Amino acid sequence: MSLIEVRELGRTFTVRKKAGRLRRTSHDVEAVRDLSFSIDAGEMVGYIGPNGAGKSTTIKMLTGILVPSSGSISVAGLDPSRRRTELARRIGVVFGQRTTLWWDLPLRDSFDLLQKIYRTDPARHRENLDEFLELLDLHDLLDTPVRQLSLGQRMRGDIVAALLHDPEILYLDEPTIGLDVISKGRLREFLRALNERRGTTLLLTTHDLQDIEALCDRVIVIDHGTAVFDVSLAGLHQRGGSRRTLVVDLVDEAPPIAIDGAEVVRVEGPRQWLAFPTEASAAPIVAAVAAAYDVADLSLREPDIEDVIRTIYAGAGRMSP
Amino acid sequence: MWVRASMTYRVSFWMMTVAGFVIGALDFIGIWILFHTIDSMGGFSLREVAFLYGATGIGLAFADMFVGRIERLGQMIRMGDLDTMMVRPVPLLAQVCSNEFALRRLSRILLCTIVTGWASLYVEWTPMRLLVMAGMLTGGAAIFCSIFVMLACIQFLTADGVEFANAFTYGGNTITQYPLAIFPGEVVKALTFVLPLAFVNWYPALFILGRDDPFGMPQWFQFLSLVVGAAMLWLTTFVWRFGVRHYRSTGS
């Protein structure tokens, strides 16, 4: 049995609206509907979708904060909403937009408090703390009150806080939101190491597709509350119909290059762009081009994941009413 | 910077404590002045009213100290703090109530203890009466705790319910400061069977003060405070669980 099992999950919210002076109308909004997926231990899964697609609602149901309207969830063999407190020991949660740390306390005190709340073995706690502080370079900030930390520092603090009790699963809701490039990079590196060394299962929602590309072996795309795609990263490129591009610099200007398996998408003087499917090998195409033309330079571009997602969303938009 | 912040906080703490004491004292002085023009209130003397006043005050103040922070539940929901608490391995209610330990009610406990202590000087104490007194204070605090928590659960459904809740807790406190004898029988019945505030002080006090029940309710009601308190707490766990299951969180 998988670590996380979600079956035909649904959650509706009743939204009341004022209609006229006294009358109120209410209608149901399906934030999540008929959502099914399962995640095995040790996977790193990206959970993506446009705003309001139901990402946060799903995370809240997986952690037991929200009770599902229909369907079933099992996380580490537990029903999250019924055994929330018990499950809390086995999961870590990072909300990118708010902190779980105590605003007025220095990081050190926040971490100490967490040790007491989770009743983590003190030796284990210290061991973890040392390791994480080292990896995330937080040693110098231990005595700074949380409210004085920068967003990136606070986020690192939050991640340490979520991991001190050795959770099997780490949920990250927009972990890199608002961070600069360097902080993002460091965070991704840390998460990857965490998964490799400890086998922690990661589920992250993000708008930053670089996160996905850097971290996830699998992507679940959700739109209008239901899973549109559940594929490996490579599969995502395929689904999106994305293509790799070979940029060819010819010695002289020439008419568009004509070879099998690739088509010219753009010509700019002696430079031509050739697109070909992701799963095809670049070698025969390069060879064919080099054999037929005088080539000054070649470069290969991997598909842009943003384009891929955009294609998928557009497709999903057509599918749903 | 830090020192200054905590100092301001300390000063404001003392100011709050003193202000709370003065306001509470004025409250009681009001009753005291009233007794200059009347001899009894519904057949009860100043000392007896003081006993009722003190008993309900202690109950409310203890309840407020333990679970009073729950009135900020709505704010915790809006700020998303509740989500954070829900993913920690400690019962949610305990976290909500200990979010900020409220010592602000200390002054009120002190004041009410003084008032009750003074009134107690005139009570003919027997072991049974002392026992009923202990049951009254514990049960009273339990009843107020339950009302605080149950009414706070409304905030799971609609964001604003604080004022509504205060009407019952602080309002209930005000009603029970006076001998229920001055109210119509229907009010007393409501305070017995619907919102059992009469068990906070009225029934046990009748026993302790050796008074007959002006409404002719069964005498064993006077020993029920602790039982009613326990029953209310039990009911509260269901209401709380219902509330948590209907929590909608905030969009983030």
Chai-1 contact restraints between the chains, C-beta under 6 A:
chainA,res_idxA,chainB,res_idxB,connection_type,confidence,min_distance_angstrom,max_distance_angstrom,comment,restraint_id
A,S56,B,S252,contact,1.0,0.0,6.0,A-B,restraint_1
A,K60,B,S249,contact,1.0,0.0,6.0,A-B,restraint_2
A,T63,B,V87,contact,1.0,0.0,6.0,A-B,restraint_3
A,I65,B,D83,contact,1.0,0.0,6.0,A-B,restraint_4
A,I65,B,M86,contact,1.0,0.0,6.0,A-B,restraint_5
A,I65,B,S249,contact,1.0,0.0,6.0,A-B,restraint_6
A,L66,B,S249,contact,1.0,0.0,6.0,A-B,restraint_7
A,V67,B,R245,contact,1.0,0.0,6.0,A-B,restraint_8
A,T85,B,P89,contact,1.0,0.0,6.0,A-B,restraint_9
A,A88,B,V87,contact,1.0,0.0,6.0,A-B,restraint_10
A,A88,B,R88,contact,1.0,0.0,6.0,A-B,restraint_11
A,A88,B,P89,contact,1.0,0.0,6.0,A-B,restraint_12
A,R89,B,P89,contact,1.0,0.0,6.0,A-B,restraint_13
A,V93,B,V87,contact,1.0,0.0,6.0,A-B,restraint_14
A,Q97,B,S252,contact,1.0,0.0,6.0,A-B,restraint_15
A,R98,B,G80,contact,1.0,0.0,6.0,A-B,restraint_16
A,T100,B,T84,contact,1.0,0.0,6.0,A-B,restraint_17
A,I117,B,R88,contact,1.0,0.0,6.0,A-B,restraint_18
A,I117,B,V90,contact,1.0,0.0,6.0,A-B,restraint_19
